Amino acid sequence: MKDATKCLHSGYSPKNTEPRVMPIVQSTTYVYDSTDDVAAVFDEPTKSLIYSRFANPTVMAVENKIADLEGGVGAMCTTSGQAANLLAILNICNAGDSFISTTQIYGGTVNLFAFTLKKLGIECIFVGHDATDEEIHAAFKPNTKAVFGETLANPALTVFDIERYANIAHAHGVPLIVDNTFATPILCKPFEFGADIVTHSTSKYMDGHALQIGGVIVDSGNFNWDNGNFPELVEPDPSYHGLSYTKTYGKQAYILKARMQLMRDFGCYPAAHSAFLLNLGLETLPVRMKQYCENALTVAKYLESNDKVESVMYPALESNESYPLAKKYLKGCSGVITFVIKGGKENAVKFMDSLKLASNEVHVADIRTCVLHPASETHRQLTDEQLEAAGINSGMVRFSVGLEDINDILDDLKQAFANVK
């Protein structure tokens, strides 16, 4: 099936007399005929459902749909994109380990990697998005367990060179993890370019309606975990009666370890109703992504011609430094545009406060146009040096183009710019 069909039919296939629409299984528990039946599931959790802290039929249907869209062997939903990135790292990194990340990623992820994981004894080694192969290779340590990047960086809008980083990561025997939130599998499938694990904040385009927070981890099934670097996936797990994930689950070793070990203990699993709402968003994802991209390119071209704008970051523009990578990896560059207004923070804030149609809110990738000032909002916790490394200055505005009529969006921009000196 093609993506548009998968978005409607993957994950849930009703049988004779069953409901056409995926039902909400609103239950925490599941009943068994005998004590031995329950015990058997504790020995082998994939045999059946135990508890909705880490598996629920409605959520699992959505997981299967997303895995199918990304071309993976399995997926696990979480309560947020932050939780997805946290568990993706914790699933293969222990205290004393390190991993590499590009600097141009979401500010909340920078905070998670640089501060919170540091408290857990896991080091994040940051490399510039324009680092050479030699510089990236030099960043590796004997304890480095993964490489991380965002397909479309938030908010810098640089395009991650997936294939290049995958080759480097694999040369060191570690996986490449790609946050594919802004692109979604409609615009980019990182597994096709060598990525091993994909994460998403499903709160963004996948949901599309600003209804619920969520995240997901998707496993390609392609990485060889039995290469000497990941004993926790190969050696017996004492918390599951000596089970070996690679020997028992093969290509699904990574994602099932994440569910059976980390989700079991952290419990950051979404509710069935949240998954039901997410599925509604997924059903229209291909149609929406096409329109986001069309609207955003029109807005980006307008901004590029505006003499009050210093620079525009949108990879679909031929003038953009990421344009060649966008042509290679993307079928469109989403609805998010980052631009810098001349005059710094004062003019940026004046412009944003003058918008009438666009909402000034801490969100992005909604059906409604919204705007945000990264330096004082999403990336406020970063130092000046970290802001610079992330490609953010005080005049930068993140503009998330919605699905309103493009002429109304342009009119709103024009009247707001009229208030900027």
N, C-alpha and C positions, 0 to 999 in steps of 0.2 A: 504493500500500500504506500501511496505518496503521503507526505506530511499532512496535507489538508484532510485526508481520509483518516489517518492515524489519530489526529486530534479529536475526531468524532467517535471513532470505533475502538481504538486500542484500549486495553486495560479491563474493559467490561463487555462481555458478550452474553446477553440474556438468552436463556434457554426457553423452551416451550412454556408459555403462560407466565414467564417471569417479567418484571417491570422493564419497560423500554429504557427509562432513565435510571442511571446508577443510583441505587438506594443508599440512604444514610443508615449505617448499622450503628445505632446509638447504644452501645453496650460496652461495659468495661470487662465483662467476663464471658466465659464460654463453658458449656456444660458437657461433662463426660459420663459415660455409662459406668465406669469403675475407677477405683483408685489406681489400678495398674495402668489404665489408659492415660491418666494424668501423669503418672511417673514416667511413662514412655516418652511423653512430650518434653518433660524436663531433661531427659537424656538426649533427645533429638528435637530441638525447638522448631525445626523446619517441618516437622511432621504435621503439626496442626497449630491452631492459635491457642495461646495461653491467657494473655492479658493485654489489654489495649494500651499499656504503657509503651509497648514496642511493636505492636502489630494489630491492625484492625482492617477488616475487609474493604471498607470504603477507601481508606488511605492506601491500602495495597493496590487497589485498582488504579489509582492515580500514579502511584510509583511505577507500575508496569507500563502505563501510558508514556510517562516521561522517559523511562529507560528505552522504550521502543523508538521514541522520537530522536533520542541522542545516539541510538545504535549501541546501547550497552547491554550487559547481561543481567543487571539488577540495579535497583535504586532504593534509597531510604529517605523518606521525608522527615523533616525536623520542624521545630517551632519557629525558626527564623533562619535567615541566610547566615547570620553570625554563628549560630549553632552548627550549621552545615560545615562551615569552614573550620570551626573548632574541632569537630569530630573527625573531619577528613584528615587533619594533622595528627590528632591524638591517636588515631587508629594505627599509625606507623611510627610515631615519635614518642620516645620515653624521656624521662629526666636524664640530662646528659647528652641528648641528641641535638642536632641542628637541622635547619632547612633553609633554602634560599628563596627569596621573593623579590620581584621587581619593586621599585619604589612607587611607581605610579599605579596605586590601587586605592580602593575606598578607604577613607580616613578611619572609619571604625575598625576595618581589618588591620590597618597599620597599628592601631592601639592594641588590638587583640594580640597581634604577633610580637610587637616590640615590648609590651609591658606585661600583659596578663600571662602569656605563655612563658615569658622570662621568669616569672614568679614560680612557675612549675618546673623550672630547670631546662626549658627548651629554648634554644637560641635561634632567632631569625636573622639571617645574613642578607641584608638588602643590597641589591645591585641596581644601578641606573638602567632605565628602560632602553637607553642607547649604548649599553655596555658592549664591548667587543666579545667575541668568543673567548679570547684569551683571558679577559677580565672575569668572565663568568666561570671558566674552568678554575681560575686561581682562587675563587671564592669558596670552592668546595673544601670541606674538611673530612677527615676519616669518619666522623660521626654524622655527616650530612645524609638525610634520609628522603628528601623530596625537593622539588622545585615548584614554585607557585607563581601564577600570573593571571591577569584578567583579560579576556578577549578584547573588550572595549573598556579601557580604564575609566573609572569613575573618580573625579570628573574630568580628567585630563583629555579623555577621548583619543588617546593613542591606541594603536592596534598592536596587540601582542603577537610577536613572531613565533607562533606555536611550533611550527616544524623545527625551527632552529633550536629553540629551547628544549624540545623533546629529544632531539639528537644529542644535545649536550647532557641532559639528565640521564639518558640511557647509556651514554658512554661511561657514566659513573655508577651505573647499576641502581638508579633510583627513579621513581615515577615522576611524571609531570602532572600537576593538579592545575586545572584551569577553571576559573570562575567565569561562567558563560552567561551571566545575568542579563546584561544589556543586549547581547546578540540573540539569545535564545536559540534553540536548535533549528528554528526556521531560517535564521540568517547565517548560522555557522554551526558546524558539527566538529568540535575539536578532536574527537577520536579519529576522524579521517585524516588528520594531520599529525598523528602520533601521540596525542595526549592520552593519559591513562585513567585519570579521575576527573570528573566534571562536577562542579557545584553551582548552585543557583540560589539567589534570593527569589523565591517564587512570589514574594510580595509585589514584585515589579511587573514586568510585561506579562508573565505567565498568568498572574491573577488579573492584572490590568484595570481593576476597578477600585483599588484602595480599600478592599473589604477585609483582608486578613493577612497577618504576618506569617511567613513560612519560608522554608528552605528545603533543599534536596541535595543528596549526594548520589552521583551515578558512577557505576563501575564499568569500565570498558571490557574487563575480562581478559585484556591482552598482556598485562604485565606479568613477568615471571617472578613471583615473590620468593621462590625457592632458589635464590642466588647467593645466599650467605649473608645478606644484609638485613633480613627481616625474620629473625628466629621466632618472633611472637606469632607469626602466621603459619610457621612450619612445625615448630615444636609443640608438644602436648600442652593444652591449656588446662591447668589444674582447676579452674573455676567451671569447666565443663567436662569433668571426668576424663581428662587426658585427651580430649579431642584435638586433632590437628586440622586446621582450617583448609590448608592446601590439599592435604590428602583426602579429606572428606568431601570438600565442596569444589575443588578444582578451580575453574575460572571465576567462580563466585566467592572465592575465599575472602577477599577484601571487604565486600559489602556485607557478607553474612557475619564476619567478625565484628564489624561496626554495629550491626543490629544486636547480635547475641551478647556482646561484651559491653560496648559503650552505651547503647540505647537502654539496655537492661539496667545499667547502673546510674545513668544520668537522667533518663526518663523524659527527654525533651522531644516527645512525639506529638504531632498535631492531633487535634480532635477530629472526629469523623465529619462533623459539620464544616470545619475549615477545609477539609479535603474536598468536600462536595462543592463548596464555593470556588475553590481553585480549579476544579474540573470544568466548571462553567466558563471560566476564563480561558482555559486551554482549548475549549471547543471552537473559539473564535480567534485564536492566536494568529493563524496564517493571514486571515483577512485584515486584522488589526495591524500586524507588523508591516504589511505592504503599504497601508495608508500612513502609518507613522513615518516611514522612510520617505514617502513622497512629500508629505507636509514639511518634514524637517529639511529636506534638501532645498525646498523653496524658501524657507525661512533663512537657512544658512547663506544662500545666495544674496538675499536682501541684506543681511547683516554685513556680508563681505563688501557690499557697495556703500554701506553707511559710513559717512566721514566721522561719526562720533564713536565708532568702534575701532579699537586698536588692532585686534586680531580675532579670528574665528577658528575654533577647533572643531572640525567636523570632517571625518575621513573621506566622505563622498565628494568633497570639493577637490578638484584637480590640483589646487594650490597647496593642499595639505600635505605635510611631510609623511603622513601615514597612508596616503592615497594608494601607493603600490601594494602595500600590505592589505589594504581594504579590498582591492581588486582580487587579490589572491585568496583571502580567507572568507570574505563576507558577500552575502547576496543583498546587502543593504546595511546601512549604518545606524539603525534604530532612530528613535525620535529625540534623542538627547543631543543638545548642542551646548558647547561651552564657548563663551566669548568674553573678551576683556573690553570694558568701556574706558575710554580715555578719561583721565581725571581721578582714577583710583576709587577707593571705597566710597567716598562721598557721592560721586556721580552714579556709582553702581547701585547704592542704596536708594538714591533719588529715583532712578529709573524703575527699580523694582517696586517701590512704594507707589509709583504712578500707574502701574498696570491695573486694569479693571477686569479684563476677562481672565487672565492668568492668575492662579492662586499662589500666594507667597506661603509656601508650606514645606515641611521637611519630608518630602516624598519625591518620587521620580517615576517615570514610566507608567503614568496613569492615562486613562482615556481623556482626562481633562488636562489642559495645559497648566503647568505649574513651574515655579521659578524658585531658585535658592541661591544664597550667597555662601559658597563653600568655606571661605576663610573664617567667617564669623559663626558658621553653623555646623555643618557636618564634619569639618576638619578643624574645629576650634581648639581641640585638645593638642594639636600638633605644634611643635616649636617652629620658629621662623625657618630654620634649616630644613626641617621635615616638609614644611609647606613648599619651599623652593624645590626640594627633591621631587615632590609630588606634582610639580608643575602648576602651582596655585599662587596667584598674587591677589592683592586686595581689591582690584578692579574686576575680578573674574565673576561671571554670572553663569550658573548652570540653568539652562532653559530646556524644559521637557515639553516638547510639542505634543499636543493632544490630538483628538479626532474632530475638533470643531471645524467648521468651514475655514479653509485656508485664508480667505479674504478677511474674516473676522479676526483671526490671529494676527495677520499683518497690520490691520487697522489698530489693534491694541498696542502693538510694538511701536507704530508710528506716533501715536498720541503720547506714549510714555517717553519716547525719545525727545519729543517736543518740549518736555520739562527739564531736559538735561542741557546744561550750558556747553 
